[in-house]
Amino acid sequence: MSAAAAAAVVFWYLGRGPLQDFWSVLDLAHTTGRVPDWLLIGAPVTVAAAGAAVTAYLAYGRRLAVKIVGLAVVAVVLALPGFALGWTNGTLGDMGDRSSAVAAAVSHARNKLRPPLPDEAVNILLIGSDARPGDPGRADTLLLVRLDPDTKSIAMLSFPRDLYVELPGYGHDKINVAYPYGGAALCVETVGQLTGLPINHFIEVDFSGFWNVVNILGGVYYPVDRRYYNPESSSWKSIDIAPGYQLLRGHDALDFVRFRHDARGDFSRMQRQQTFLKELQRQSGRWNRDWRRVTKLLTAVTRQVTSDLDSLDRLLPLASLALTLDTKNVHLVRLEGATQTMGDISYVIASEEEVKAAVAEFSNPTQAPVSGGGRVMGKKTYRVRVVNGSGVPGIAATVATQLRDLGYQAKAVGNAESFTYTDTVVYAPEGMRRTAEQFVRLLAPAELRALERRPGLYDGVTVVIGSSFDGTVAVPEPQEETPAIVAAPGRYDEASWKALDAETPMKLQMPGVWASGLAYDEFRAYRIETPGGRRAAAAVAVATTPNEGYFSIQMMRWLDPPAIADPTAKKTIGGTTYLLFYEGPDLHMVAWRRGNSLYWVLNTMDDQLPAAFMMALATSFQPLDGAQAVGTPSPSASP
């Protein structure tokens, strides 16, 4: 008994940290689905019961052989914590170890962060630095990520590196010089001041850290939209990446997300970075159930990047949240502005209205214009209560009147319990989520809070008006625009399609419509490495738009790549099921299977092709021999 007490004291002082890390890893394994629920409770209970039974038999039993076996069992059980702690120390022992300078930088940045609130959205600032030995470098990338546990969504907001902003304590300058002036702390403070949003965490990664994280994940499958090439002799960073869907590993992935030597420069680089991160998150299914790889990733994050998330205690809640988010509910927002020259220096100037619009879209992303789970109820089938949460006299009555003018059954019902609401909040039962989302857009900036339907709860929509509401319901006026790209029947450049068909074992089909101003840029036949080690046949056709955009048509014998996981919607036309992928209101990709091949049409990075043309192109594919494909509809389908 005394020995056990002494062991407990020693363990309490020396083993608590490693055991806490070990339990965090076990909890993470449970989150990823590798450890069943019953094991976390059942295993300790079973061990305790077995230990009690063995102890009792050792005290009162008579059979010597059974006692010997019991002693062996007790020895193994007592050794298990030692093995666990040894493994944890070996795997995570130096987690968070860093130089005194880095530790001081993290401590300084922590003072600028706002602790996240329970069950509320978390804002994380990603800082990509180009620091080198002897050179503090710049903030090569500044990207704000929002993880929302309520809507299970992710939003990203990118800032141009040359954005003209106020740096607290340093005056106005480019946003990327915040890093050499004041490190991560000044970056956090600057972005927080610019957006008015609380920054809860930051992650700073340099080139080697990014490279290593991508390699730990085994690379990222990505649909490269065109050829990226700068020779070794170029004054710019060399790059050589062919078009088509492929696995990008460390070196190529880093070159791809850093490339900015095209017509739109840093603006298109922001698009590449966001879409790359989106594909990384979409492919979390490839590795998020491999808790060893997740642990290795978390360890790499704490060792090779600079962040306030420098321990499992801090990382685990965020990792658990990230693993539960909806991979099809990812929203990309970019603050762009206009490029201007001041004093022979080029800046990007964004107006206050442009900043506010980007922040509002980031906080309340525009949903795709397709049904995605639940129907929108008719305006006369439910009631809307409007509550004053701002303290502005008469605001609830004003909003209720405007909503009634739009056909809603709205009524002002008085004041909220306090006047502390900044943004408007829309409350509705979970089953009315789709219906209530329209009020988030009408009353932006606003957020939706879905409630469980239960007795006594108001069975309708309640709107609490916040102080940021400007008094006018934002109803966009419908505008009819003549699309710049209109589909017309025709098998454009059939000779190149036949040449591509001759280079691949696949029997290709080609589109039966095209549009004026579009032209093919490159055809490529190749093979793609799949997770199972197979090299599947693939081909891609790259085309250009009049506005210097690139879109592509991908074909492959790999029928279930990560790219087509979690479509926004599905639509069956002429016997073929088309998978629709939206970026906000824009149709970004259409995919379908034809025989033993997968096809998709990928829009330009900034979605220059209208949805009607995307659908017309996708539904027009025909065999190269001229025969009509079974189930191929006419090229008049609409999204």
Buried (B, 14 or more C-beta within 10 A) or exposed (E): EEEEEEEEEEBEEEBEBBBBBBBBBBBBBBBBEBBEEEBBEEEEEEEEEBBEEBEEBEEEEEEEEEBEEBEEBBEEBEEEBEEBBEEBBEBBBEBBEBEEEBBEBBEBBBEBBEEBEEEEBBBBBBBBBBBEEEEEBBBBBBBBBBBBBEBBBBBBBBBBBBBBBEBBEEEEBBBBBBBBBBBBBBBBBBBBBBBEBBBBBBBBBBBEBBBBBBBBBBBBBBBBBBBBEBEEEEEEEEBEBBBBBBBBBBEBBBBBBBBBBBEBBBBBBBBBBBBBBBBBBBBBEBBBBBBEBBBBBBBBBBBBBBBBBBBBEBBBBBBBBBBEBEBBBBBBBBBBBEBEEEEEEEBBBBEEEBBBBBBBBBBBBBBBBBEBEEEEBEBEEBBBBBBBBBBBEEBBBBBBBBBBEEEBBBBBBEBBEEEEBEBBBBBBBEBBBBBBBBBBBBBBBBBBEBBEEEEEEEEBBBBBBBBBBEEEBEEEEEEEEEEBBBBEEBBBBEEBBEEBBEBBEBEBBBBBBBBEEBEBBBBBBBBBBBBEEEEBBBBBBBBBBEEEBBBBBBBBBBEEBBBBBBBBBEBEBEEBEBBBBBBBEBBBBBBBBBEEBBBBBBBBBBBBBBBBBBBBBBBBBBBBEEEEBEEBBEBEBEB
